[in-house]
Protein backbone atom coordinates (compact mmCIF):
# COMPACT_ATOMS: atom_id res chain seq x y z
CA UNK A 1 0.00 0.00 0.00
CA UNK A 2 1.39 3.41 -0.96
CA UNK A 3 1.86 6.15 1.65
CA UNK A 4 -1.23 8.37 1.93
CA UNK A 5 -0.70 12.10 1.47
CA UNK A 6 -4.39 12.94 1.99
CA UNK A 7 -5.95 14.39 5.12
CA UNK A 8 -5.01 12.75 8.39
CA UNK A 9 -8.01 12.60 10.75
CA UNK A 10 -5.78 11.66 13.65
CA UNK A 11 -3.48 14.62 13.06
CA UNK A 12 -0.52 12.59 11.81
CA UNK A 13 1.84 14.34 9.42
CA UNK A 14 2.81 12.91 6.01
CA UNK A 15 6.21 11.93 7.45
CA UNK A 16 4.56 9.87 10.16
CA UNK A 17 2.20 8.21 7.69
CA UNK A 18 5.00 7.37 5.24
CA UNK A 19 6.79 5.57 8.05
CA UNK A 20 4.12 2.88 7.94
CA UNK A 21 4.65 2.19 4.21
CA UNK A 22 6.87 -0.58 2.94
CA UNK A 23 10.55 -0.01 2.19
CA UNK A 24 9.89 -0.61 -1.51
CA UNK A 25 7.16 2.07 -1.54
CA UNK A 26 9.47 4.60 0.07
CA UNK A 27 12.30 3.86 -2.35
CA UNK A 28 10.00 4.14 -5.37
CA UNK A 29 8.30 7.34 -4.27
CA UNK A 30 11.06 9.21 -2.44
CA UNK A 31 14.33 7.40 -3.07
CA UNK A 32 14.71 6.71 0.66
CA UNK A 33 14.30 3.55 2.70
CA UNK A 34 12.97 5.31 5.79
CA UNK A 35 11.83 8.92 5.35
CA UNK A 36 11.80 9.68 9.06
CA UNK A 37 12.61 7.88 12.27
CA UNK A 38 11.09 8.58 15.67
CA UNK A 39 14.47 7.81 17.22
CA UNK A 40 16.20 10.73 15.44
CA UNK A 41 15.62 14.44 15.82
CA UNK A 42 17.36 15.14 12.48
CA UNK A 43 15.64 14.69 9.14
CA UNK A 44 17.86 13.92 6.14
CA UNK A 45 16.62 15.11 2.75
CA UNK A 46 18.44 14.04 -0.43
CA UNK A 47 18.31 15.93 -3.73
CA UNK A 48 19.95 13.87 -6.46
CA UNK A 49 19.98 13.62 -10.24
CA UNK A 50 17.88 16.19 -12.05
CA UNK A 51 15.30 18.40 -10.34
CA UNK A 52 12.03 17.57 -12.05
CA UNK A 53 9.49 20.37 -12.35
CA UNK A 54 6.35 20.81 -14.42
CA UNK A 55 7.53 18.46 -17.19
CA UNK A 56 7.87 14.73 -16.52
CA UNK A 57 11.33 13.54 -17.52
CA UNK A 58 12.04 10.21 -19.28
CA UNK A 59 11.98 7.18 -16.95
CA UNK A 60 15.69 6.46 -17.45
CA UNK A 61 16.59 9.85 -15.90
CA UNK A 62 17.53 9.97 -12.23
CA UNK A 63 15.25 12.68 -10.85
CA UNK A 64 14.14 14.43 -7.69
CA UNK A 65 10.51 15.46 -7.96
CA UNK A 66 9.67 18.76 -6.32
CA UNK A 67 6.15 17.58 -5.51
CA UNK A 68 7.80 14.97 -3.26
CA UNK A 69 10.25 17.37 -1.63
CA UNK A 70 7.79 20.10 -0.64
CA UNK A 71 5.46 17.88 1.47
CA UNK A 72 8.49 16.43 3.25
CA UNK A 73 9.73 19.90 4.17
CA UNK A 74 6.26 20.93 5.37
CA UNK A 75 5.99 17.79 7.49
CA UNK A 76 9.48 18.31 8.94
CA UNK A 77 8.52 21.84 9.91
CA UNK A 78 5.34 20.62 11.61
CA UNK A 79 6.89 17.66 13.41
CA UNK A 80 7.66 18.23 17.09
CA UNK A 81 10.29 15.49 17.02
CA UNK A 82 12.33 16.94 14.16
CA UNK A 83 14.68 19.66 15.39
CA UNK A 84 16.99 19.99 12.38
CA UNK A 85 17.18 19.19 8.67
CA UNK A 86 20.23 17.97 6.76
CA UNK A 87 20.01 18.45 2.98
CA UNK A 88 22.45 16.39 0.87
CA UNK A 89 22.90 17.39 -2.76
CA UNK A 90 24.36 15.62 -5.76
CA UNK A 91 22.39 17.20 -8.59
CA UNK A 92 23.02 18.39 -12.13
CA UNK A 93 20.29 21.04 -11.79
CA UNK A 94 17.00 21.01 -13.63
CA UNK A 95 13.77 23.00 -13.67
CA UNK A 96 14.45 26.59 -12.58
CA UNK A 97 11.11 27.32 -10.92
CA UNK A 98 11.02 23.96 -9.14
CA UNK A 99 14.58 24.45 -7.90
CA UNK A 100 13.81 27.95 -6.65
CA UNK A 101 10.66 26.66 -4.93
CA UNK A 102 12.70 24.05 -3.08
CA UNK A 103 15.35 26.64 -2.17
CA UNK A 104 12.71 29.05 -0.84
CA UNK A 105 11.10 26.28 1.21
CA UNK A 106 14.44 25.32 2.76
CA UNK A 107 15.37 28.91 3.58
CA UNK A 108 11.97 29.54 5.20
CA UNK A 109 12.19 26.60 7.62
CA UNK A 110 12.21 27.86 11.19
CA UNK A 111 14.32 24.91 12.33
CA UNK A 112 18.10 24.69 11.85
CA UNK A 113 19.16 23.38 8.46
CA UNK A 114 22.54 22.48 6.94
CA UNK A 115 23.34 21.65 3.32
CA UNK A 116 26.10 19.34 2.13
CA UNK A 117 27.18 19.21 -1.51
CA UNK A 118 28.56 15.80 -2.45
CA UNK A 119 29.64 15.14 -6.02
CA UNK A 120 27.95 18.17 -7.52
CA UNK A 121 25.54 21.02 -6.92
CA UNK A 122 25.22 22.39 -10.43
CA UNK A 123 23.01 24.99 -12.09
CA UNK A 124 19.77 25.45 -10.12
CA UNK A 125 21.36 23.27 -7.43
CA UNK A 126 23.42 26.33 -6.44
CA UNK A 127 20.46 28.22 -4.87
CA UNK A 128 19.42 25.05 -3.06
CA UNK A 129 22.96 24.59 -1.73
CA UNK A 130 23.07 28.10 -0.23
CA UNK A 131 19.49 28.09 1.15
CA UNK A 132 20.41 26.67 4.56
CA UNK A 133 21.78 28.28 7.71
CA UNK A 134 25.22 26.81 7.01
CA UNK A 135 26.62 25.02 3.97
CA UNK A 136 29.38 22.47 3.38
CA UNK A 137 30.95 21.08 0.23
CA UNK A 138 33.19 18.06 -0.20
CA UNK A 139 36.70 18.92 -1.31
CA UNK A 140 36.23 17.08 -4.62
CA UNK A 141 32.67 18.26 -5.27
CA UNK A 142 31.92 20.81 -8.02
CA UNK A 143 29.36 23.51 -8.73
CA UNK A 144 28.61 24.80 -12.24
CA UNK A 145 27.46 28.41 -12.45
CA UNK A 146 25.92 29.60 -15.70
CA UNK A 147 23.04 31.78 -16.95
CA UNK A 148 19.53 30.37 -17.24
CA UNK A 149 18.98 28.35 -20.40
CA UNK A 150 15.66 27.46 -22.00
CA UNK A 151 14.94 24.22 -23.81
CA UNK A 152 12.53 24.05 -26.71
CA UNK A 153 10.95 26.76 -28.86
CA UNK A 154 11.39 30.34 -27.67
CA UNK A 155 9.30 33.09 -29.27
CA UNK A 156 11.70 35.83 -30.36
CA UNK A 157 9.85 38.83 -28.95
CA UNK A 158 11.00 41.36 -26.33
CA UNK A 159 8.62 39.92 -23.70
CA UNK A 160 10.37 36.53 -23.87
CA UNK A 161 13.77 38.06 -23.22
CA UNK A 162 12.41 40.26 -20.43
CA UNK A 163 10.92 37.19 -18.74
CA UNK A 164 14.23 35.35 -19.03
CA UNK A 165 16.05 38.33 -17.57
CA UNK A 166 13.63 38.47 -14.63
CA UNK A 167 14.15 34.76 -13.96
CA UNK A 168 17.90 35.27 -13.99
CA UNK A 169 17.54 38.17 -11.57
CA UNK A 170 15.52 35.99 -9.19
CA UNK A 171 18.24 33.34 -9.15
CA UNK A 172 21.05 35.89 -8.76
CA UNK A 173 19.28 37.73 -5.94
CA UNK A 174 18.57 34.51 -4.03
CA UNK A 175 22.19 33.31 -4.27
CA UNK A 176 23.72 36.63 -3.22
CA UNK A 177 21.21 37.04 -0.37
CA UNK A 178 21.91 33.61 1.09
CA UNK A 179 25.69 33.48 0.64
CA UNK A 180 28.75 35.71 0.91
CA UNK A 181 29.43 35.97 -2.83
CA UNK A 182 29.01 39.42 -4.37
CA UNK A 183 26.73 40.03 -7.33
CA UNK A 184 29.66 41.20 -9.43
CA UNK A 185 31.65 38.03 -8.78
CA UNK A 186 28.63 35.81 -9.41
CA UNK A 187 27.86 37.47 -12.73
CA UNK A 188 31.51 37.26 -13.77
CA UNK A 189 31.47 33.50 -13.09
CA UNK A 190 28.18 33.11 -14.97
CA UNK A 191 29.37 34.92 -18.09
CA UNK A 192 32.92 33.62 -18.27
CA UNK A 193 33.83 32.23 -21.68
CA UNK A 194 36.35 29.60 -22.70
CA UNK A 195 35.98 27.25 -19.73
CA UNK A 196 32.85 25.26 -20.59
CA UNK A 197 32.70 23.59 -23.98
CA UNK A 198 30.00 25.15 -26.19
CA UNK A 199 28.68 27.17 -23.26
CA UNK A 200 29.44 30.07 -20.96
CA UNK A 201 29.90 29.82 -17.23
CA UNK A 202 32.29 28.39 -14.66
CA UNK A 203 32.77 25.13 -12.80
CA UNK A 204 34.17 25.66 -9.32
CA UNK A 205 35.62 22.91 -7.15
CA UNK A 206 35.06 22.72 -3.39
CA UNK A 207 37.84 25.04 -2.14
CA UNK A 208 37.05 27.58 -4.87
CA UNK A 209 33.36 27.59 -3.89
CA UNK A 210 34.40 28.49 -0.34
CA UNK A 211 36.88 31.11 -1.55
CA UNK A 212 34.25 32.82 -3.71
CA UNK A 213 31.83 32.86 -0.77
CA UNK A 214 29.24 30.50 -2.24
CA UNK A 215 29.71 27.84 0.44
CA UNK A 216 30.68 28.34 4.08
CA UNK A 217 33.14 25.50 4.60
CA UNK A 218 34.84 22.38 3.24
CA UNK A 219 33.56 19.27 4.98
CA UNK A 220 31.86 15.92 4.83
CA UNK A 221 29.02 14.16 6.57
CA UNK A 222 30.54 14.05 10.05
CA UNK A 223 31.38 17.76 10.15
CA UNK A 224 28.00 18.69 8.69
CA UNK A 225 26.17 16.64 11.32
CA UNK A 226 28.29 18.20 14.06
CA UNK A 227 27.44 21.70 12.85
CA UNK A 228 23.74 20.84 12.66
CA UNK A 229 23.78 19.52 16.23
CA UNK A 230 25.44 22.77 17.33
CA UNK A 231 22.73 24.81 15.60
CA UNK A 232 20.06 22.62 17.19
CA UNK A 233 21.56 23.24 20.63
CA UNK A 234 21.51 26.98 19.99
CA UNK A 235 17.94 26.70 18.71
CA UNK A 236 16.87 24.92 21.90
CA UNK A 237 18.52 27.58 24.06
CA UNK A 238 16.82 30.35 22.10
CA UNK A 239 13.40 28.69 22.45
CA UNK A 240 13.96 28.16 26.18
CA UNK A 241 14.94 31.79 26.59
CA UNK A 242 11.86 32.98 24.74
CA UNK A 243 9.63 30.75 26.83
CA UNK A 244 11.13 32.09 30.09
CA UNK A 245 10.58 35.71 29.09
CA UNK A 246 6.94 35.23 28.21
C-alpha positions in Angstrom: 0.0 0.0 0.0 1.4 3.4 -1.0 1.9 6.2 1.7 -1.2 8.4 1.9 -0.7 12.1 1.5 -4.4 12.9 2.0 -5.9 14.4 5.1 -5.0 12.7 8.4 -8.0 12.6 10.7 -5.8 11.7 13.6 -3.5 14.6 13.1 -0.5 12.6 11.8 1.8 14.3 9.4 2.8 12.9 6.0 6.2 11.9 7.5 4.6 9.9 10.2 2.2 8.2 7.7 5.0 7.4 5.2 6.8 5.6 8.0 4.1 2.9 7.9 4.6 2.2 4.2 6.9 -0.6 2.9 10.5 0.0 2.2 9.9 -0.6 -1.5 7.2 2.1 -1.5 9.5 4.6 0.1 12.3 3.9 -2.3 10.0 4.1 -5.4 8.3 7.3 -4.3 11.1 9.2 -2.4 14.3 7.4 -3.1 14.7 6.7 0.7 14.3 3.5 2.7 13.0 5.3 5.8 11.8 8.9 5.4 11.8 9.7 9.1 12.6 7.9 12.3 11.1 8.6 15.7 14.5 7.8 17.2 16.2 10.7 15.4 15.6 14.4 15.8 17.4 15.1 12.5 15.6 14.7 9.1 17.9 13.9 6.1 16.6 15.1 2.7 18.4 14.0 -0.4 18.3 15.9 -3.7 20.0 13.9 -6.5 20.0 13.6 -10.2 17.9 16.2 -12.1 15.3 18.4 -10.3 12.0 17.6 -12.1 9.5 20.4 -12.4 6.4 20.8 -14.4 7.5 18.5 -17.2 7.9 14.7 -16.5 11.3 13.5 -17.5 12.0 10.2 -19.3 12.0 7.2 -16.9 15.7 6.5 -17.4 16.6 9.8 -15.9 17.5 10.0 -12.2 15.2 12.7 -10.9 14.1 14.4 -7.7 10.5 15.5 -8.0 9.7 18.8 -6.3 6.1 17.6 -5.5 7.8 15.0 -3.3 10.3 17.4 -1.6 7.8 20.1 -0.6 5.5 17.9 1.5 8.5 16.4 3.2 9.7 19.9 4.2 6.3 20.9 5.4 6.0 17.8 7.5 9.5 18.3 8.9 8.5 21.8 9.9 5.3 20.6 11.6 6.9 17.7 13.4 7.7 18.2 17.1 10.3 15.5 17.0 12.3 16.9 14.2 14.7 19.7 15.4 17.0 20.0 12.4 17.2 19.2 8.7 20.2 18.0 6.8 20.0 18.5 3.0 22.4 16.4 0.9 22.9 17.4 -2.8 24.4 15.6 -5.8 22.4 17.2 -8.6 23.0 18.4 -12.1 20.3 21.0 -11.8 17.0 21.0 -13.6 13.8 23.0 -13.7 14.4 26.6 -12.6 11.1 27.3 -10.9 11.0 24.0 -9.1 14.6 24.4 -7.9 13.8 28.0 -6.6 10.7 26.7 -4.9 12.7 24.0 -3.1 15.4 26.6 -2.2 12.7 29.0 -0.8 11.1 26.3 1.2 14.4 25.3 2.8 15.4 28.9 3.6 12.0 29.5 5.2 12.2 26.6 7.6 12.2 27.9 11.2 14.3 24.9 12.3 18.1 24.7 11.9 19.2 23.4 8.5 22.5 22.5 6.9 23.3 21.6 3.3 26.1 19.3 2.1 27.2 19.2 -1.5 28.6 15.8 -2.4 29.6 15.1 -6.0 27.9 18.2 -7.5 25.5 21.0 -6.9 25.2 22.4 -10.4 23.0 25.0 -12.1 19.8 25.5 -10.1 21.4 23.3 -7.4 23.4 26.3 -6.4 20.5 28.2 -4.9 19.4 25.0 -3.1 23.0 24.6 -1.7 23.1 28.1 -0.2 19.5 28.1 1.1 20.4 26.7 4.6 21.8 28.3 7.7 25.2 26.8 7.0 26.6 25.0 4.0 29.4 22.5 3.4 31.0 21.1 0.2 33.2 18.1 -0.2 36.7 18.9 -1.3 36.2 17.1 -4.6 32.7 18.3 -5.3 31.9 20.8 -8.0 29.4 23.5 -8.7 28.6 24.8 -12.2 27.5 28.4 -12.4 25.9 29.6 -15.7 23.0 31.8 -17.0 19.5 30.4 -17.2 19.0 28.4 -20.4 15.7 27.5 -22.0 14.9 24.2 -23.8 12.5 24.1 -26.7 11.0 26.8 -28.9 11.4 30.3 -27.7 9.3 33.1 -29.3 11.7 35.8 -30.4 9.8 38.8 -28.9 11.0 41.4 -26.3 8.6 39.9 -23.7 10.4 36.5 -23.9 13.8 38.1 -23.2 12.4 40.3 -20.4 10.9 37.2 -18.7 14.2 35.3 -19.0 16.1 38.3 -17.6 13.6 38.5 -14.6 14.1 34.8 -14.0 17.9 35.3 -14.0 17.5 38.2 -11.6 15.5 36.0 -9.2 18.2 33.3 -9.2 21.1 35.9 -8.8 19.3 37.7 -5.9 18.6 34.5 -4.0 22.2 33.3 -4.3 23.7 36.6 -3.2 21.2 37.0 -0.4 21.9 33.6 1.1 25.7 33.5 0.6 28.8 35.7 0.9 29.4 36.0 -2.8 29.0 39.4 -4.4 26.7 40.0 -7.3 29.7 41.2 -9.4 31.7 38.0 -8.8 28.6 35.8 -9.4 27.9 37.5 -12.7 31.5 37.3 -13.8 31.5 33.5 -13.1 28.2 33.1 -15.0 29.4 34.9 -18.1 32.9 33.6 -18.3 33.8 32.2 -21.7 36.4 29.6 -22.7 36.0 27.3 -19.7 32.9 25.3 -20.6 32.7 23.6 -24.0 30.0 25.2 -26.2 28.7 27.2 -23.3 29.4 30.1 -21.0 29.9 29.8 -17.2 32.3 28.4 -14.7 32.8 25.1 -12.8 34.2 25.7 -9.3 35.6 22.9 -7.1 35.1 22.7 -3.4 37.8 25.0 -2.1 37.0 27.6 -4.9 33.4 27.6 -3.9 34.4 28.5 -0.3 36.9 31.1 -1.6 34.2 32.8 -3.7 31.8 32.9 -0.8 29.2 30.5 -2.2 29.7 27.8 0.4 30.7 28.3 4.1 33.1 25.5 4.6 34.8 22.4 3.2 33.6 19.3 5.0 31.9 15.9 4.8 29.0 14.2 6.6 30.5 14.0 10.1 31.4 17.8 10.1 28.0 18.7 8.7 26.2 16.6 11.3 28.3 18.2 14.1 27.4 21.7 12.8 23.7 20.8 12.7 23.8 19.5 16.2 25.4 22.8 17.3 22.7 24.8 15.6 20.1 22.6 17.2 21.6 23.2 20.6 21.5 27.0 20.0 17.9 26.7 18.7 16.9 24.9 21.9 18.5 27.6 24.1 16.8 30.4 22.1 13.4 28.7 22.5 14.0 28.2 26.2 14.9 31.8 26.6 11.9 33.0 24.7 9.6 30.7 26.8 11.1 32.1 30.1 10.6 35.7 29.1 6.9 35.2 28.2 
